[in-house]
Amino acid sequence: MPIRRIDQFVGSTCFVLLLLTKGAAIAGAPPPNSDQSGAVSSPSAVATPAPRPNPEILNAVPEGPAAAATPAPDSDQPIAAPSTAVVATPASPPNQDTSVPTAQPDIAAAAGIDAQIIEQLHNLANGKFDRIIGSTKERTSIDAFYTGRNYAPLWLTDGKANARAQAAISYLSQVSADGLDPSDYPIPDFAALTDPAALADAEITLTTSVIAYARHAQIGRVHWSRVSGDIFFDQNAPDGAEVLTAVLEAKDVGEVLAGYEPHAAAYLALKAKLAEIRAGRNTNAQIANGPALNIGMHDERVPLLRARLDVAGDGGAIYDKPLSDAVKKFQATHKLRSTGTLDAATVEALNRRAPDRQTDIIIANMERWRWMPHDLGSTYVIVNLPDYTLRVIWQGKQVWMTKIVVGKPATPTPIMSAQMKSITINPTWNVPDSIAAKEYLPLLQQDPTILQRMGLQVSYNPDGTIHLSQPPGEQNALGQIRFNFPNKFLVYQHDSNQKQYFANERRAESHGCMRVQDPVKYAEVLLSIVRPGEGYTQDRIRRMYGAYEADIGFPTFVPVHLTYQTALVNEQGKLEFREDIYGRDQALIAILNGAERKVADVPVQHKDNATRRQLLALPDNPWSGWAGRGYAGGNFFTRLFGAPSVPMAPVQRRSVVQHRAYYQ
């Protein structure tokens, strides 16, 4: 062939090859704003439209020439297949692998299984998973979460349980440490499942378990209304979507879930004691059987008994009164006959290695802590009803404590939290109008002077009904100081004109309100916190005593928590128990261990009894036993306060500014 023709052939060939090369490059170029600059699609991988994939799956797919082109997340249009034209390549060096990589089958399969799970989860809104979820309200919240992520699974990646799921499962399997039952929070076996529908069911099962745990941890496994109508807490259950979002964004899933439990020091101390009992580390030396012991008897078991019940002594073997009192308290706590005698039943109870009853009582107390606000505040008042004590906490530390008298079992002091807003000096006691109309009017009709001799003032409400009140003074039923924290039960804390009750160990003697042993000191402590620098000393407060009411408002309200702690850990780290004076342990334990457990977190309604609430607010024996001459035995006063021994003389009246102590 002539040289000129060869040159023309070579030039034409190079031109064709150049065009083919440019065309291939243009076909493989990424669209504008693409993140895959420089990637060339393999002819073996063709893009197809699909549901929006799980971002966690996409992150696992390696980029490179072998990766299949995918549509933009919001695109509904399929992407054209790349050109299959053959592209000239330079010769490879010897021994170099020139094979073109292909898409990995396992990655494609994983993306495929997640796409099928996503398709199943799209049925959330139409109720497909209601058999697992249980309520329309919860389904709506869960669906809102999954809609926000285009139904991508939370717990599954590549069709398998991801690290997030494993962390949640591990946490839920150990919630017994907080007195909860792991069986209440079903855990799916992801490893045994391959079918997309079954995996979607498992996804929703773990989702509902995590939400149920968060709700129980934050507001209680048993709703307080099932235990008594004399309990009230204003609670907000965590929203399911918010729980799932917190888990999604968490670096530590266990830490997020643990955050729903109370973190009060008293709760954590009980949690530690529960672990000790279950581990058997609370084993004690056995107390030998022997004759029943009464005060004054000598017995070699006494030193061990003193150590067990933490009773001080000189180390001798005499069964004395302090030890007998401790035995009596132990017997009351364990529902034994409270005699103070060390008998066979008491020895048996002392020797139990890890009594189920102790465990149940601790769990019941941990449950009640869940009902309460998890943030008690840095400054607050906390009452322990079975302990008959009141404590003031300031900036996280106890600054004062006093004895109190609480409600009788028939008129129990309620369990609740409220805000103290003021103190009233020289309070007027206002008789509830319904009681005045029902009980006092008949007395007035029989004896027009009876109310005056009782120290009551008669007035009339705007609607014409009678109103009775007892003016301020030393003999006022409320004493001379009242501490006001508005609440639905109408109860408050106040002074008392019956100081003798504070000498008793068991002080359940009131009609529901709490009597404070040293109210003047209590007022001084509170006012030094809320009104510092204003000089409210005990002397100044006493100088305010008189015939006129004076309200001292709190610029900053103080939380008041009325608690029922029958199990507590003292300052020395020792676990102690208190008598279940109102039967709250008994009722709660019965629910936790009985058939009602299945629906225990669902609240129940109690019929509002206004008269009962007003009875709880009544002071105690306001006339020191006076019920009016000739009226003993049959009227309201004598039923509550008893008959008089000496009639009360008429009282001269002074002007007073009345302030009604009604809180709704």
Buried (B, 14 or more C-beta within 10 A) or exposed (E): EEEEEEEEEEEEEEEEEEEBBEEBEEBBBBEEEEEBEEBBBBBEBBBEEBBBBBEBBEEEBEEEBBBBBBBEEEEEEEBEBBBEEEEEEEEEEEEEEEEEBEBEEEBEEBBBBBBBBBBBBBBBBEEBBBEBBEEEEBBBBBBBBBBEBBBBBBBBBBBBBBEBBBBBBEBBEEBBEBBBEBEBBBBBEBEEBEBBBBBBBBBBBBBBBBBBBBBBBBBBBBBBBBBBBBBBBEBEBBBBBBBBBBBBEBEEBBEBBBBBBBEBEBBBBBBBBBEEBBEEEBEEEEBEEEEEBEBEBEBEBBEBBBEBBEBEBEEEBBBBEEBBBBBBBBBBBBEBEBBBBBBEEBBEBBBEEBBEBBBBBBBBBBBBBBBBBBEBBEBBBBBBBBBBBBBBBBEEEEEBEBBBBBBBEEBBBBBBBBBBBBBBBBBBBBBBBEBBBEBBBEBBEEBEEBBBBBBBBEEEEEEEEBBBBBBBBEBBBBBBBBBBBBBEBBBBBBBBBBEEBBEEEEBBBBBBBBBBBBBBBBBBBBBBBBBEEEEBBEEEBEEBBBEBBBBBEBEEBBBBBBBBBBBBBEEEEEBBBBBBBBEBBBBBBBBBEEEEBEEBBEEEEEEEEEEBBBBBBBBBBBBBBBBBBEBBEEBBBBEBBBBBEEEBEEBEEEEBEBBEBEBE
